[in-house]
């Protein structure tokens, strides 16, 4: 398992009621387990969130330079809390999946940190009501080991060189 004391990084978000860092509810934070944390991604600049948004559920793919944001390479899936300014539950606007100001707190959104986000899955796509709030998120990404990829490549290439026998 993850042992934050061994230098492994932990990525997280907190809400505006946090005594540790008020005003960063739209940001993704990172800690190496040394008793402090820093901003990994700014919610407004890197994700395209609005002032008053509260990032809730989070799945982060820090794909290059661990602990350093690489826009266009790193990616995240996330949701927003019910009281976020981009959700229909706070604005009173009608729900429109993927539209800022009309989002559901059950929508799963995606960003590559280039200053914008889009809809990954609507609340109804994952079986939620539009007013439901998604508080946790996980996904499974299966990446074959390089040797498996090489063997698959050889096997596929080998299919093209088989002689047909009658």
Beta strands, then each sheet from edge to edge (+ up, - down):
strand 1: 10-12
strand 2: 28-31
strand 3: 38-41
strand 4: 55-61
strand 5: 75-80
strand 6: 108-111
strand 7: 117-121
sheet 1: 1+ 2- 3+
sheet 2: 4+ 5- 6+ 7-
end
